Amino acid sequence: MDNAIYTTLNRQSGLMREMRTVANNIANASTNGFRKEGVVFAEHIAALGNQEPSLSMASATGRITNLSQGSLSQTGGTFDFAIEGEGFFQIETPQGNQLTRAGSFTPSAEGELVSLDGYRLLDRGGSPIFVAPDAGPITVSQDGTMSSQGAPIAQLGLFVPTDPNGLVHQGGTRFSAEAGVEPIETYVIMQGFLEESNVDSVSEITRMIEVQRAYEMGQTFLDREDQRIRGVISTLSR
């Protein structure tokens, strides 16, 4: 197969992966705590030797997560928490502790605060947070201290990955940190608020159109190359 076809097929594969990423961003534009993702394209150049020009191949296997702050919306929910600035809540999952910016929690039947997926929210020390059914009105100060009738009962903790480049998207609004996490000393948590997705739907739709056009151009090139090769084979076989 001609090198130009190899290169174009490789490019088409990367564009398709980017299209899926953009589509996922748009689908989660209304998901609280969602972080939009992008695809990282890399170019690899190899020498062919024998005075032939080098071969350039592109790949799009890398992904990057945009951690910019999303807008805060007021809900008034007792166990709705929004983060201002950096940091993540830590939740306990079957795959190990993970991070999330989605701050909507609710007491379980056992009285433990859990996420919408049923995963337990962990406090600053890494333990589940328990709220007694008869605790009365719950208030949370901006430093994460949770109180009932003026008496502190727990402190919400915020964490960041030890290696900023080691954040791995596990699905939805959840991330894992391969090198572990460390607590943040100073942070702001807003009770009765939720952080919205940081996806800009207009820019994502614009990007989707650009990717689609680039993909169509590549497909047109492949179709023409196919016709050219068929023409050469037909001529030589006469």
VMD Tcl script that draws the C-alpha trace (Angstrom):
set ca {
  {0.00 0.00 0.00}
  {1.25 3.52 -0.81}
  {2.73 5.50 2.08}
  {0.28 8.34 1.45}
  {-2.62 5.96 2.04}
  {-1.07 4.62 5.23}
  {-0.61 8.18 6.50}
  {-4.14 9.22 5.61}
  {-5.69 6.13 7.22}
  {-3.74 6.86 10.39}
  {-4.99 10.45 10.33}
  {-8.57 9.31 9.78}
  {-8.34 7.04 12.81}
  {-7.18 9.95 14.96}
  {-9.94 12.23 13.67}
  {-12.54 9.57 14.44}
  {-11.21 9.30 17.99}
  {-11.40 13.07 18.37}
  {-14.96 13.07 17.01}
  {-15.99 10.56 19.69}
  {-14.32 12.68 22.38}
  {-16.09 15.86 21.23}
  {-19.42 14.01 21.06}
  {-18.91 12.79 24.62}
  {-18.18 16.35 25.76}
  {-21.40 17.60 24.19}
  {-23.40 14.74 25.72}
  {-22.11 15.75 29.17}
  {-22.56 19.50 28.81}
  {-25.24 19.35 31.52}
  {-23.48 16.85 33.81}
  {-22.46 18.45 37.11}
  {-18.72 18.25 37.75}
  {-17.87 16.94 34.26}
  {-14.49 17.91 32.80}
  {-14.18 18.21 29.05}
  {-11.50 16.21 27.29}
  {-9.38 16.67 24.23}
  {-7.24 14.44 22.03}
  {-3.48 14.93 21.75}
  {-2.05 14.41 18.27}
  {1.61 13.40 17.97}
  {3.72 13.17 14.82}
  {6.31 10.45 14.35}
  {8.91 10.73 11.59}
  {10.92 7.75 10.36}
  {13.74 7.64 7.83}
  {13.12 5.18 4.98}
  {16.68 5.09 3.67}
  {17.90 4.59 0.09}
  {17.51 8.31 -0.63}
  {13.76 8.07 -0.11}
  {11.91 10.86 1.70}
  {11.08 10.31 5.36}
  {7.71 8.93 6.40}
  {5.55 11.00 8.76}
  {2.81 9.27 10.73}
  {0.39 10.87 13.18}
  {-1.21 9.26 16.22}
  {-3.96 10.42 18.54}
  {-3.79 8.03 21.48}
  {-3.19 10.69 24.13}
  {-6.01 12.44 25.99}
  {-5.97 15.65 27.99}
  {-8.49 16.76 30.60}
  {-9.44 20.41 30.97}
  {-9.54 21.18 34.71}
  {-10.81 24.75 34.44}
  {-13.50 25.89 36.87}
  {-17.13 25.39 35.88}
  {-19.95 27.78 36.80}
  {-21.67 27.32 40.17}
  {-25.42 26.91 40.36}
  {-27.39 27.29 43.57}
  {-29.58 24.32 44.54}
  {-30.16 24.84 48.24}
  {-29.53 21.14 48.84}
  {-28.07 20.31 52.26}
  {-25.64 17.78 50.79}
  {-24.86 19.61 47.55}
  {-21.27 20.88 47.65}
  {-19.36 22.91 45.08}
  {-15.62 23.50 45.00}
  {-14.20 26.94 44.30}
  {-10.69 26.58 42.92}
  {-8.61 23.44 42.63}
  {-9.14 20.07 44.24}
  {-11.43 17.05 44.15}
  {-13.69 15.19 46.53}
  {-12.46 11.66 47.27}
  {-14.88 8.75 47.03}
  {-14.52 5.05 47.75}
  {-15.14 2.72 44.79}
  {-14.61 -1.01 44.16}
  {-11.61 0.00 42.01}
  {-10.05 1.99 44.84}
  {-10.38 5.57 45.98}
  {-11.15 7.97 43.16}
  {-11.58 11.72 42.66}
  {-14.57 13.71 41.47}
  {-15.83 17.29 41.21}
  {-19.47 16.17 41.20}
  {-20.65 17.33 44.61}
  {-24.17 15.95 44.86}
  {-24.38 13.52 47.79}
  {-27.12 11.93 49.87}
  {-27.26 9.91 53.11}
  {-27.48 6.15 52.56}
  {-29.67 3.81 54.58}
  {-26.70 3.44 56.95}
  {-26.36 7.21 57.32}
  {-23.18 7.51 55.23}
  {-22.91 10.23 52.58}
  {-22.74 8.65 49.11}
  {-22.51 9.93 45.55}
  {-25.23 9.48 42.96}
  {-23.42 6.25 41.96}
  {-23.63 4.97 45.54}
  {-19.93 5.49 46.38}
  {-19.06 6.69 49.89}
  {-17.70 10.21 50.32}
  {-14.47 10.31 52.34}
  {-13.47 12.99 54.82}
  {-10.11 14.75 55.12}
  {-8.64 11.71 56.89}
  {-9.92 9.22 54.30}
  {-12.83 7.84 56.35}
  {-16.53 7.65 55.37}
  {-18.71 10.50 56.60}
  {-21.62 9.45 58.83}
  {-24.65 11.65 59.45}
  {-27.10 10.40 62.08}
  {-30.77 10.45 61.00}
  {-31.63 12.58 64.05}
  {-28.68 14.94 63.64}
  {-30.90 17.90 62.86}
  {-29.97 20.73 60.46}
  {-26.55 20.22 58.87}
  {-24.32 23.15 57.99}
  {-20.99 23.09 56.15}
  {-18.55 25.98 56.43}
  {-16.27 26.99 53.58}
  {-13.35 25.07 55.12}
  {-15.39 21.87 54.87}
  {-16.33 21.57 58.53}
  {-19.70 19.83 58.81}
  {-21.69 20.70 61.91}
  {-24.97 19.72 63.50}
  {-26.57 22.22 65.87}
  {-23.24 23.98 66.21}
  {-21.22 20.85 67.01}
  {-18.69 19.65 64.37}
  {-19.20 16.08 63.20}
  {-16.79 15.77 60.24}
  {-14.62 17.74 57.85}
  {-14.87 17.39 54.11}
  {-11.46 17.11 52.50}
  {-10.24 18.16 49.08}
  {-7.41 16.35 47.35}
  {-5.15 16.74 44.34}
  {-3.10 14.07 42.55}
  {0.50 13.87 43.70}
  {1.52 13.79 40.04}
  {-0.55 16.38 38.10}
  {0.04 14.37 34.93}
  {-1.12 11.13 36.54}
  {-4.84 11.92 36.52}
  {-6.71 9.18 34.61}
  {-10.34 9.53 33.58}
  {-12.24 6.43 34.71}
  {-15.62 7.37 33.30}
  {-18.32 9.94 33.94}
  {-17.00 12.43 36.47}
  {-14.55 10.05 38.20}
  {-10.76 10.07 38.02}
  {-7.98 7.99 39.52}
  {-4.52 9.20 40.52}
  {-1.86 6.60 39.74}
  {0.75 8.19 42.03}
  {-1.67 8.81 44.88}
  {-3.25 11.97 46.23}
  {-2.45 14.61 48.82}
  {-4.84 16.85 50.77}
  {-5.17 20.56 50.12}
  {-4.59 22.76 53.14}
  {-6.68 25.77 52.13}
  {-9.85 25.50 50.07}
  {-13.42 26.76 49.70}
  {-16.48 24.50 49.67}
  {-19.90 26.02 49.02}
  {-22.90 24.25 50.58}
  {-26.13 24.35 48.60}
  {-24.31 24.77 45.28}
  {-23.19 22.45 42.48}
  {-20.47 23.01 39.93}
  {-21.68 22.73 36.37}
  {-19.82 21.07 33.51}
  {-16.99 23.18 32.06}
  {-18.01 22.21 28.51}
  {-18.78 25.11 26.16}
  {-21.35 23.54 23.84}
  {-20.93 26.18 21.12}
  {-17.16 25.72 20.86}
  {-17.53 21.93 20.96}
  {-20.08 21.94 18.14}
  {-17.78 24.21 16.13}
  {-14.92 21.80 16.73}
  {-17.10 18.86 15.69}
  {-17.82 20.57 12.36}
  {-14.10 21.19 11.81}
  {-13.23 17.56 12.56}
  {-16.01 16.30 10.29}
  {-14.78 18.44 7.40}
  {-11.20 17.27 7.92}
  {-12.41 13.66 7.95}
  {-14.39 14.17 4.73}
  {-11.32 15.64 3.03}
  {-9.30 12.60 4.02}
  {-12.03 10.28 2.76}
  {-12.12 12.13 -0.57}
  {-8.37 11.64 -0.92}
  {-8.67 7.90 -0.19}
  {-11.47 7.54 -2.75}
  {-9.38 9.26 -5.42}
  {-6.35 7.14 -4.59}
  {-8.50 4.03 -4.87}
  {-9.70 5.15 -8.31}
  {-6.14 5.92 -9.40}
  {-4.85 2.50 -8.33}
  {-7.77 0.73 -10.00}
  {-7.05 2.68 -13.18}
  {-3.37 1.69 -13.13}
  {-4.22 -1.98 -12.54}
  {-6.80 -1.92 -15.33}
  {-4.29 -0.38 -17.75}
  {-1.51 -2.83 -16.91}
  {-3.81 -5.84 -17.20}
  {-4.80 -5.10 -20.79}
}
mol new
graphics top color blue
foreach p $ca { graphics top sphere $p radius 0.5 }
foreach p [lrange $ca 0 end-1] q [lrange $ca 1 end] { graphics top cylinder $p $q radius 0.2 }
display resetview
